[in-house]
């Protein structure tokens, strides 16, 4: 136990010695070069890739941090008032720029109000620090002002990120919220450093503590930059998935009516037909055609004809059963496949479709009403496949047209 305590004590002493030997200027220069690399990377992304609102604010935030570290490194041991004000004003611009990026990237509600509050807090912090520096305030006072401003901005940043994370799960947002929360806690501790007593209070204002703070700030900046880029990648991937889904939907749907198109209908109908064949279940096919539709186009124009087709599609979709598959397979031609449906039920569905079309509200200008002819075919053992039944339904549709239209006829069983 004694050996372990000695080892632990030796380790603590070694860490304390390392912290005390940290050189302020070296830390500032090293941090500035590190942030220069990160800023250059973000600039490359902004120049070569599409970026979202807020990205440039983040990039400027890192650029200000880099510039502030360089100013701190070369302002000397006894900087003048102007040097203090300028270097710290640049440093105090880091956090509001980062918050601005967060507000814009995540499209925070009441964005203008949030940005105005952010700008007002930043201006207040810079003016407050300038007044303190110009009046000869001691280091403790300047540390409290700068740390308090940092804590306020990162508390707002953490709140915005947590509110977004509560609505949508996102690893980059979680990382940003975590880093922002840690920075806020560190800033609060730093602001309270004048209240510390003993060696810890003395060390908190030493050059070594400032150097350690620069190293920690650089680490936080790098983590935030990683989270920023990852958030962008996540959003790009989300848009790509949305676009792919939209393209798949467009490929599967008729762009005029929103119904399934011919290709999608036959893909799905073949599966339903094969299931009906395998288990010897009834299945019906309906082929529907709007009566005298050419006259609609001739009298009212193709734009009105398109509106009529949309009204037809809406009427058919509202009248079909939930298990029925409906599609537009031609100009004014629609098709349905009805699982578990015999001849009697198929004719009932056909009559319901005709009634819905006849009573549908037609667009103006356009005809007062439109009628529908329907050919019905129910699977028989002699049907080789779905297409054979479709041919029989087409034949019944033709007979319905010849017989006077606005009717449904059942196709006879194939020979």
C-alpha positions as semicolon CSV with decimal commas, in nm:
position;residue;x (nm);y (nm);z (nm)
1;X;0,000;0,000;0,000
2;X;0,284;0,236;0,086
3;X;0,456;0,168;-0,247
4;X;0,131;0,243;-0,434
5;X;0,088;0,568;-0,244
6;X;0,447;0,666;-0,327
7;X;0,392;0,576;-0,693
8;X;0,069;0,774;-0,700
9;X;0,238;1,064;-0,528
10;X;0,527;1,051;-0,772
11;X;0,287;1,045;-1,065
12;X;0,094;1,346;-0,933
13;X;0,417;1,532;-0,877
14;X;0,530;1,454;-1,231
15;X;0,205;1,586;-1,376
16;X;0,229;1,897;-1,160
17;X;0,585;1,954;-1,283
18;X;0,475;1,917;-1,645
19;X;0,192;2,166;-1,596
20;X;0,423;2,416;-1,427
21;X;0,677;2,389;-1,709
22;X;0,421;2,465;-1,980
23;X;0,537;2,763;-2,177
24;X;0,266;3,016;-2,260
25;X;0,414;3,142;-2,588
26;X;0,492;2,793;-2,717
27;X;0,141;2,677;-2,634
28;X;-0,016;2,973;-2,813
29;X;0,196;2,928;-3,126
30;X;0,136;2,552;-3,135
31;X;-0,238;2,602;-3,090
32;X;-0,243;2,869;-3,362
33;X;-0,071;2,637;-3,610
34;X;-0,307;2,351;-3,522
35;X;-0,612;2,571;-3,572
36;X;-0,465;2,709;-3,893
37;X;-0,466;2,355;-4,031
38;X;-0,824;2,295;-3,921
39;X;-0,937;2,631;-4,061
40;X;-0,764;2,559;-4,391
41;X;-0,945;2,224;-4,405
42;X;-1,282;2,390;-4,348
43;X;-1,199;2,654;-4,610
44;X;-1,116;2,379;-4,859
45;X;-1,451;2,214;-4,788
46;X;-1,632;2,548;-4,829
47;X;-1,462;2,611;-5,163
48;X;-1,504;2,266;-5,313
49;X;-1,827;2,136;-5,166
50;X;-2,176;2,262;-5,102
51;X;-2,207;2,388;-4,746
52;X;-2,511;2,480;-4,541
53;X;-2,591;2,804;-4,355
54;X;-2,370;2,840;-4,051
55;X;-2,065;2,663;-4,192
56;X;-1,880;2,986;-4,273
57;X;-1,954;3,122;-3,926
58;X;-1,790;2,813;-3,780
59;X;-1,492;2,860;-4,011
60;X;-1,458;3,226;-3,908
61;X;-1,485;3,120;-3,543
62;X;-1,181;2,893;-3,579
63;X;-0,996;3,161;-3,778
64;X;-1,055;3,409;-3,494
65;X;-0,928;3,156;-3,241
66;X;-0,613;3,107;-3,449
67;X;-0,561;3,484;-3,482
68;X;-0,618;3,539;-3,110
69;X;-0,360;3,276;-3,017
70;X;-0,103;3,440;-3,247
71;X;-0,176;3,781;-3,092
72;X;-0,143;3,639;-2,742
73;X;0,188;3,475;-2,838
74;X;0,354;3,790;-2,972
75;X;0,209;4,072;-2,766
76;X;0,492;4,053;-2,512
77;X;0,505;4,031;-2,134
78;X;0,370;4,386;-2,079
79;X;0,117;4,443;-2,356
80;X;-0,035;4,785;-2,404
81;X;-0,401;4,860;-2,355
82;X;-0,472;4,858;-2,729
83;X;-0,301;4,521;-2,770
84;X;-0,504;4,379;-2,481
85;X;-0,829;4,510;-2,621
86;X;-0,771;4,399;-2,981
87;X;-0,642;4,050;-2,901
88;X;-0,917;3,980;-2,650
89;X;-1,185;4,128;-2,877
90;X;-1,080;3,877;-3,143
91;X;-1,085;3,600;-2,882
92;X;-1,428;3,710;-2,756
93;X;-1,562;3,693;-3,115
94;X;-1,491;3,318;-3,128
95;X;-1,787;3,202;-2,922
96;X;-2,059;3,426;-3,075
97;X;-1,948;3,320;-3,423
98;X;-1,970;2,956;-3,319
99;X;-2,316;3,015;-3,170
100;X;-2,422;3,194;-3,488
101;X;-2,317;2,890;-3,688
102;X;-2,520;2,663;-3,462
103;X;-2,828;2,887;-3,483
104;X;-2,817;2,907;-3,861
105;X;-2,721;2,546;-3,932
106;X;-3,002;2,403;-3,721
107;X;-3,254;2,666;-3,838
108;X;-3,341;2,762;-3,482
109;X;-3,695;2,901;-3,441
110;X;-3,701;3,281;-3,410
111;X;-3,358;3,289;-3,569
112;X;-3,346;3,669;-3,605
113;X;-3,419;3,719;-3,234
114;X;-3,156;3,464;-3,133
115;X;-2,894;3,621;-3,362
116;X;-2,973;3,968;-3,227
117;X;-2,934;3,842;-2,869
118;X;-2,608;3,671;-2,964
119;X;-2,469;3,990;-3,122
120;X;-2,578;4,201;-2,824
121;X;-2,408;3,967;-2,576
122;X;-2,089;3,965;-2,786
123;X;-2,085;4,344;-2,807
124;X;-2,148;4,374;-2,433
125;X;-1,860;4,137;-2,356
126;X;-1,615;4,320;-2,585
127;X;-1,715;4,664;-2,460
128;X;-1,701;4,547;-2,099
129;X;-1,353;4,403;-2,147
130;X;-1,234;4,718;-2,328
131;X;-1,358;4,939;-2,044
132;X;-1,189;4,714;-1,787
133;X;-0,861;4,710;-1,979
134;X;-0,867;5,086;-2,039
135;X;-0,930;5,153;-1,670
136;X;-0,631;4,940;-1,571
137;X;-0,825;4,648;-1,425
138;X;-0,608;4,369;-1,291
139;X;-0,572;4,027;-1,453
140;X;-0,832;3,865;-1,226
141;X;-1,103;4,105;-1,342
142;X;-1,021;4,056;-1,708
143;X;-1,025;3,678;-1,662
144;X;-1,368;3,693;-1,498
145;X;-1,513;3,906;-1,781
146;X;-1,375;3,689;-2,062
147;X;-1,463;3,359;-1,889
148;X;-1,815;3,476;-1,801
149;X;-1,879;3,578;-2,162
150;X;-1,752;3,238;-2,279
151;X;-1,976;3,060;-2,028
152;X;-2,286;3,257;-2,133
153;X;-2,238;3,190;-2,504
154;X;-2,166;2,821;-2,457
155;X;-2,462;2,781;-2,222
156;X;-2,685;2,916;-2,501
157;X;-2,509;2,691;-2,754
158;X;-2,559;2,386;-2,532
159;X;-2,927;2,471;-2,484
160;X;-2,988;2,503;-2,859
161;X;-2,804;2,179;-2,935
162;X;-2,984;1,986;-2,659
163;X;-3,321;2,114;-2,786
164;X;-3,235;1,992;-3,136
165;X;-3,103;1,659;-3,008
166;X;-3,428;1,605;-2,817
167;X;-3,620;1,624;-3,147
168;X;-3,381;1,423;-3,362
169;X;-3,117;1,167;-3,275
170;X;-2,782;1,271;-3,419
171;X;-2,431;1,166;-3,315
172;X;-2,262;1,490;-3,436
173;X;-2,515;1,701;-3,247
174;X;-2,461;1,493;-2,935
175;X;-2,084;1,543;-2,965
176;X;-2,124;1,919;-3,014
177;X;-2,360;1,943;-2,717
178;X;-2,119;1,743;-2,500
179;X;-1,817;1,954;-2,595
180;X;-2,018;2,275;-2,550
181;X;-2,128;2,163;-2,205
182;X;-1,771;2,083;-2,101
183;X;-1,646;2,419;-2,232
184;X;-1,925;2,595;-2,042
185;X;-1,827;2,415;-1,720
186;X;-1,459;2,500;-1,769
187;X;-1,545;2,864;-1,836
188;X;-1,754;2,882;-1,519
189;X;-1,466;2,735;-1,317
190;X;-1,227;2,980;-1,478
191;X;-1,460;3,271;-1,399
192;X;-1,471;3,158;-1,036
193;X;-1,091;3,130;-1,011
194;X;-1,051;3,456;-0,810
195;X;-1,251;3,287;-0,536
196;X;-1,007;2,999;-0,512
197;X;-0,763;3,012;-0,223
198;X;-0,420;2,862;-0,175
199;X;-0,181;2,731;-0,442
200;X;-0,469;2,640;-0,676
201;X;-0,587;3,001;-0,690
202;X;-0,231;3,120;-0,760
203;X;-0,181;2,859;-1,032
204;X;-0,513;2,949;-1,200
205;X;-0,369;3,287;-1,302
206;X;-0,018;3,166;-1,386
207;X;0,135;3,145;-1,734
208;X;0,134;2,766;-1,710
209;X;-0,241;2,766;-1,646
210;X;-0,292;2,993;-1,947
211;X;-0,082;2,757;-2,160
212;X;-0,281;2,456;-2,039
213;X;-0,603;2,644;-2,118
214;X;-0,478;2,713;-2,472
215;X;-0,410;2,342;-2,523
216;X;-0,755;2,250;-2,394
217;X;-0,919;2,518;-2,610
218;X;-0,743;2,378;-2,916
219;X;-0,865;2,029;-2,835
220;X;-1,221;2,155;-2,798
221;X;-1,197;2,347;-3,127
222;X;-1,076;2,037;-3,311
223;X;-1,358;1,827;-3,164
224;X;-1,613;2,090;-3,262
225;X;-1,468;2,104;-3,615
226;X;-1,500;1,726;-3,643
227;X;-1,860;1,749;-3,525
228;X;-1,932;2,030;-3,771
229;X;-1,804;1,835;-4,071
230;X;-1,979;1,519;-3,956
231;X;-2,305;1,713;-3,916
232;X;-2,267;1,835;-4,273
233;X;-2,199;1,485;-4,399
234;X;-2,502;1,357;-4,208
235;X;-2,723;1,623;-4,365
236;X;-2,589;1,551;-4,714
237;X;-2,652;1,179;-4,666
238;X;-3,003;1,255;-4,543
239;X;-3,075;1,461;-4,852
240;X;-2,932;1,188;-5,075
241;X;-3,154;0,926;-4,912
242;X;-3,454;1,155;-4,949
243;X;-3,371;1,219;-5,315
244;X;-3,322;0,848;-5,381
245;X;-3,657;0,770;-5,219
246;X;-3,819;1,044;-5,425
247;X;-3,667;0,906;-5,746
248;X;-3,784;0,557;-5,659
249;X;-4,130;0,695;-5,593
250;X;-4,129;0,879;-5,926
251;X;-4,016;0,564;-6,104
252;X;-4,300;0,366;-5,945
253;X;-4,577;0,626;-5,983
254;X;-4,760;0,793;-6,266
255;X;-4,651;1,155;-6,249
256;X;-4,990;1,291;-6,354
257;X;-5,227;1,104;-6,123
258;X;-4,998;0,983;-5,845
259;X;-5,119;0,625;-5,895
260;X;-4,889;0,331;-5,960
261;X;-4,765;0,328;-6,317
262;X;-4,782;0,041;-6,564
263;X;-4,447;-0,113;-6,470
264;X;-4,520;-0,107;-6,097
265;X;-4,869;-0,247;-6,151
266;X;-4,747;-0,550;-6,342
267;X;-4,464;-0,615;-6,095
268;X;-4,706;-0,624;-5,802
269;X;-4,995;-0,782;-5,990
270;X;-4,777;-1,074;-6,103
271;X;-4,692;-1,148;-5,738
272;X;-5,060;-1,144;-5,636
273;X;-5,149;-1,360;-5,933
274;X;-4,880;-1,617;-5,852
275;X;-4,999;-1,637;-5,491
276;X;-5,355;-1,693;-5,608
277;X;-5,238;-1,970;-5,845
278;X;-5,024;-2,137;-5,580
279;X;-5,304;-2,156;-5,324
280;X;-5,589;-2,182;-5,578
281;X;-5,759;-1,864;-5,460
282;X;-5,986;-1,634;-5,662
283;X;-5,842;-1,316;-5,806
284;X;-6,000;-1,069;-6,048
285;X;-5,860;-0,821;-6,300
286;X;-6,044;-0,504;-6,400
287;X;-5,953;-0,291;-6,701
288;X;-6,125;0,051;-6,700
289;X;-6,144;0,316;-6,970
290;X;-6,295;0,665;-6,960
291;X;-6,570;0,701;-7,219
292;X;-6,534;0,959;-7,499
293;X;-6,215;1,095;-7,347
294;X;-6,082;1,208;-7,686
295;X;-6,378;1,444;-7,706
296;X;-6,278;1,594;-7,370
297;X;-5,934;1,680;-7,506
298;X;-6,079;1,812;-7,832
299;X;-6,342;2,033;-7,664
300;X;-6,160;2,158;-7,357
301;X;-5,791;2,111;-7,433
302;X;-5,525;1,879;-7,299
303;X;-5,479;2,076;-6,976
304;X;-5,846;2,021;-6,891
305;X;-5,806;1,658;-6,999
306;X;-5,524;1,615;-6,750
307;X;-5,742;1,762;-6,477
308;X;-6,018;1,516;-6,568
309;X;-5,772;1,227;-6,543
310;X;-5,670;1,344;-6,197
311;X;-6,034;1,359;-6,093
312;X;-6,087;1,008;-6,236
313;X;-5,787;0,873;-6,045
314;X;-5,914;1,031;-5,722
315;X;-6,261;0,882;-5,773
316;X;-6,126;0,535;-5,846
317;X;-5,886;0,545;-5,550
318;X;-6,168;0,646;-5,315
319;X;-6,404;0,371;-5,442
320;X;-6,167;0,074;-5,450
321;X;-6,118;-0,154;-5,153
322;X;-5,812;-0,129;-4,933
323;X;-5,668;-0,456;-5,062
324;X;-5,718;-0,372;-5,431
325;X;-5,425;-0,261;-5,646
326;X;-5,499;0,036;-5,876
327;X;-5,279;0,182;-6,150
328;X;-5,289;0,399;-6,458
329;X;-5,163;0,180;-6,741
330;X;-5,235;0,401;-7,041
331;X;-5,370;0,740;-7,149
332;X;-5,721;0,718;-7,000
333;X;-5,695;0,350;-6,911
334;X;-5,676;0,219;-6,555
335;X;-5,634;-0,133;-6,420
336;X;-5,707;-0,302;-6,089
337;X;-5,627;-0,642;-5,949
338;X;-5,862;-0,766;-5,678
339;X;-5,728;-1,042;-5,449
340;X;-5,975;-1,293;-5,300
341;X;-6,251;-1,175;-5,531
342;X;-6,495;-1,391;-5,728
343;X;-6,716;-1,289;-6,022
344;X;-7,001;-1,148;-5,814
345;X;-6,775;-0,938;-5,591
346;X;-6,569;-0,820;-5,891
347;X;-6,881;-0,691;-6,070
348;X;-6,991;-0,517;-5,749
349;X;-6,656;-0,340;-5,726
350;X;-6,679;-0,245;-6,094
351;X;-7,025;-0,093;-6,043
352;X;-6,900;0,100;-5,741
353;X;-6,612;0,238;-5,947
354;X;-6,849;0,346;-6,224
355;X;-7,080;0,516;-5,978
356;X;-6,789;0,702;-5,818
357;X;-6,667;0,827;-6,155
358;X;-7,014;0,933;-6,266
359;X;-7,065;1,139;-5,949
360;X;-6,710;1,278;-5,935
361;X;-6,671;1,655;-5,940
362;X;-6,518;1,747;-6,275
363;X;-6,284;2,046;-6,315
364;X;-6,396;2,363;-6,489
365;X;-6,373;2,399;-6,778
366;X;-6,461;2,039;-6,844
367;X;-6,753;1,800;-6,892
368;X;-7,034;1,786;-6,638
369;X;-6,956;1,422;-6,574
370;X;-6,754;1,134;-6,716
371;X;-6,856;0,772;-6,748
372;X;-6,648;0,457;-6,725
373;X;-6,651;0,126;-6,908
374;X;-6,506;-0,177;-6,729
375;X;-6,393;-0,517;-6,843
376;X;-6,380;-0,785;-6,571
377;X;-6,191;-1,115;-6,578
378;X;-6,164;-1,365;-6,293
379;X;-5,883;-1,619;-6,286
380;X;-5,967;-1,956;-6,435
381;X;-5,756;-2,274;-6,450
382;X;-5,709;-2,219;-6,824
383;X;-5,538;-1,880;-6,779
384;X;-5,170;-1,931;-6,846
385;X;-5,075;-1,617;-6,654
386;X;-5,185;-1,267;-6,561
387;X;-5,151;-1,143;-6,917
388;X;-5,399;-1,403;-7,039
389;X;-5,657;-1,274;-6,792
390;X;-5,575;-0,916;-6,892
391;X;-5,644;-1,003;-7,257
392;X;-5,983;-1,144;-7,157
393;X;-6,060;-0,828;-6,956
394;X;-5,959;-0,613;-7,255
395;X;-6,200;-0,812;-7,471
396;X;-6,481;-0,756;-7,222
397;X;-6,397;-0,383;-7,213
398;X;-6,423;-0,363;-7,592
399;X;-6,766;-0,532;-7,581
400;X;-6,878;-0,283;-7,312
401;X;-6,775;0,004;-7,539
402;X;-6,962;-0,145;-7,835
403;X;-7,270;-0,213;-7,621
404;X;-7,307;0,155;-7,537
405;X;-7,039;0,234;-7,275
406;X;-7,089;0,317;-6,903
407;X;-7,117;-0,049;-6,809
408;X;-6,916;-0,340;-6,672
409;X;-6,904;-0,672;-6,851
410;X;-6,762;-1,002;-6,731
411;X;-6,527;-1,182;-6,965
412;X;-6,615;-1,546;-7,036
413;X;-6,374;-1,815;-6,928
414;X;-6,102;-1,885;-7,185
415;X;-6,133;-2,198;-7,391
